[in-house]
Amino acid sequence: MPRNLGSGYEAIKSPWTDYAIYSLPDASRVEACDRQPLMDAMNGIIAVNWQATEPHWTTTSSPFDKKYSLILVYDRSGLIAFSVYRILQMSAGLGIYRSGTEVLPAHQGRGFYGFFTSEVLKCSGAAARAEGNVLYGWRTRNPIVWAANAKICEKVTPSLLDDTQDLALQAACIEMCTSLYPGKPLELPDMIMRGAYGHIKHHRQAYHGTASLVDAAMSRKIPNSADALFSVGYARV
């Protein structure tokens, strides 16, 4: 992959001098000739971070559908990080769903996840709304990802670190999951999606701080590596 996507795409201002960043609110803007190489690069990053038995993104399950938005990060070697997200209109208002974010290990710890989150909130229009008026969802079994997303939420369900229950958020979880993954029910009240990750397995590691507490809760609730938690919170914007 080249360092950039070419003259047809405009890079946004990057906080890092050694990275070029592209933010595409409409992922269908990626031209046909660029799609397969980019998808191969995205799957390549996933294969490094996970134990993958098959590609996650395919032509039949493409990240270049109009319903998706993309943020891409390049260095001189090619794509090193990406984030895929969706904007949803839900019964309670604006919804954001983080479909997947991956960063190559050599580039982790530089603040990409926080940057992606800020860009998602800006591009979705969430940053202009009052706090508590934006529903923010994600699906994962990675304790670090869960903790990072929960940190920007006023409340979240399932609440892994205390026993609080929010019925409105539970309803939002069901609504968002039904919209995104028809036919894949959630087990309440823990919002477990069985078999979500049958084709990829998360690399376990040593967790610290909040992530270690989340890992302990996940190990109790979803010991099977193929299962995931579907979570929704009220975003702090």
VENJO-V120294 format. One record per residue. SS is DSSP state (2 for helix, 1 for strand, 0 for the rest). PHI is phi in degrees with one decimal (* if undefined). D_CENTER is the distance of its C-alpha to the mean C-alpha in Angstrom with 2 decimals. Layout:
[[SS:PHI:D_CENTER] [SS:PHI:D_CENTER]]
This chain:
[[0:*:22.56] [0:-70.5:24.26] [0:-66.7:23.17] [0:-135.0:22.40] [0:-87.2:21.92] [0:103.3:25.50] [0:-69.6:27.54] [0:-76.9:25.82] [0:-129.4:22.76] [0:-110.5:22.96] [0:-70.9:21.09] [1:-91.9:20.16] [0:-63.6:21.64] [0:-106.0:20.18] [0:-70.4:20.69] [0:-118.0:21.52] [0:-72.1:24.62] [0:-98.4:23.65] [0:-130.3:20.40] [1:-104.6:20.16] [1:-123.1:17.13] [1:-122.2:16.61] [1:-117.9:14.77] [1:-120.4:15.17] [0:-58.9:14.62] [0:-117.2:16.15] [2:-66.6:14.88] [2:-70.8:18.22] [2:-68.2:19.95] [0:-65.4:19.38] [0:-69.3:22.87] [2:-54.6:23.82] [2:-69.0:25.28] [2:-95.2:22.12] [2:-68.9:19.75] [2:-64.9:20.84] [2:-59.6:21.03] [2:-68.0:17.57] [2:-63.7:16.11] [2:-61.9:18.25] [2:-66.3:16.96] [2:-62.5:13.25] [2:-64.6:14.51] [2:-64.4:16.69] [2:-67.4:14.08] [2:-59.4:12.41] [2:-66.0:16.06] [2:-77.0:16.71] [2:-83.1:14.00] [1:-128.3:14.56] [1:-88.7:17.80] [1:-104.5:17.33] [0:-98.4:20.19] [0:-159.1:19.15] [0:-60.6:16.86] [0:-78.6:13.43] [0:-98.2:13.71] [0:-136.3:17.27] [0:-65.3:19.57] [0:-86.9:19.52] [0:-128.7:15.74] [0:-95.0:15.11] [0:-79.3:12.30] [0:-101.9:15.31] [0:-68.8:15.99] [0:-59.6:16.86] [0:-72.2:14.41] [1:-98.2:11.45] [1:-122.7:11.06] [1:-129.6:10.62] [1:-126.2:11.02] [1:-124.4:13.07] [1:-124.1:14.96] [1:-120.3:18.30] [1:-118.5:21.13] [0:-65.9:24.53] [0:-85.7:23.56] [1:135.5:20.78] [1:-68.2:16.99] [1:-122.1:15.66] [1:-162.9:12.00] [1:-156.2:9.50] [1:-139.7:6.35] [1:-116.1:6.20] [1:-145.4:6.30] [1:-131.2:9.30] [1:-106.3:12.17] [1:-124.0:14.21] [1:-99.8:17.76] [1:-108.2:18.34] [0:-62.5:21.70] [0:-94.0:21.04] [1:124.9:19.81] [1:-67.3:16.75] [1:-126.1:13.37] [1:-121.8:9.86] [1:-125.8:7.00] [1:-84.4:3.28] [1:-76.7:4.13] [1:166.9:3.23] [1:-135.6:4.61] [1:-138.5:8.20] [1:-133.6:11.42] [0:-59.3:14.86] [2:-52.4:16.69] [2:-64.4:19.45] [2:-113.4:17.32] [0:-74.3:15.37] [0:85.5:16.75] [0:-104.8:17.30] [0:92.6:14.95] [2:-65.2:12.27] [2:-62.8:9.36] [2:-63.4:11.73] [2:-63.5:12.72] [2:-57.5:9.42] [2:-60.9:9.22] [2:-62.1:12.88] [2:-67.8:12.67] [2:-62.1:10.27] [2:-63.9:12.75] [2:-69.5:15.61] [2:-68.8:14.96] [2:-79.5:14.26] [0:88.1:17.51] [2:-65.2:16.21] [2:-63.3:17.89] [2:-93.0:21.19] [0:-101.1:21.06] [0:-72.9:22.53] [0:-58.9:20.64] [0:91.7:19.94] [0:-100.8:19.79] [1:-124.6:16.06] [1:-91.8:13.99] [1:-125.9:10.40] [1:-124.7:8.51] [1:-159.9:5.95] [1:-127.2:7.33] [1:-162.0:8.19] [0:-129.7:11.53] [0:-92.3:10.93] [2:-59.3:12.96] [2:-67.2:11.94] [2:-63.9:8.22] [2:-60.9:9.77] [2:-64.4:12.44] [2:-65.7:10.64] [2:-72.2:8.88] [2:-63.2:12.23] [2:-63.5:14.15] [0:-91.1:13.50] [1:-106.7:14.57] [1:-67.7:18.26] [1:-138.6:18.02] [1:-148.6:15.55] [1:-131.0:16.27] [0:-68.8:16.78] [0:-89.6:18.33] [0:-78.7:18.39] [0:-106.2:20.60] [0:-154.5:23.27] [0:-103.9:24.81] [0:-70.2:24.12] [0:-124.1:23.38] [0:-121.9:22.37] [2:-65.3:23.52] [2:-65.8:22.02] [2:-70.2:18.48] [2:-61.6:19.31] [2:-64.2:20.44] [2:-66.0:17.32] [2:-58.2:15.25] [2:-63.5:17.71] [2:-62.5:17.78] [2:-66.5:14.08] [2:-64.1:13.93] [2:-62.9:17.22] [2:-67.9:16.18] [2:-84.9:13.14] [0:-130.6:14.75] [0:-56.8:18.49] [0:84.6:20.69] [0:-113.7:18.27] [0:-72.9:19.53] [0:-102.0:18.29] [1:-89.6:20.76] [0:-91.9:21.72] [0:-90.6:21.83] [0:-85.1:19.28] [0:56.4:16.75] [1:-89.2:16.77] [1:-108.6:15.64] [0:-73.6:18.11] [0:70.6:17.66] [0:-64.1:13.97] [0:-121.2:13.97] [0:-67.9:17.56] [0:-99.9:17.11] [1:-139.0:15.16] [1:-126.4:16.03] [1:-69.1:14.39] [0:-76.4:16.79] [0:-71.8:18.18] [0:-149.9:19.39] [0:-78.5:21.31] [0:-107.2:19.44] [0:-133.4:21.02] [0:59.6:21.24] [2:-59.1:18.85] [2:-59.9:16.67] [2:-68.8:19.94] [2:-68.8:20.54] [2:-65.2:17.16] [2:-60.5:17.87] [2:-62.8:21.28] [2:-66.5:20.12] [2:-63.8:17.68] [2:-62.6:20.59] [2:-75.9:22.79] [2:-83.4:20.68] [0:-135.0:19.04] [0:-65.1:21.24] [0:-75.6:20.55] [0:-65.5:17.90] [0:-83.3:17.05] [0:-90.6:16.10] [1:-140.9:12.95] [1:-106.2:12.64] [1:-102.4:11.28] [1:-125.4:11.24] [1:-138.8:12.10] [1:-137.8:13.73] [1:-92.1:15.86] [1:-70.9:14.33] [0:-82.4:16.79] [0:-121.7:17.36]]
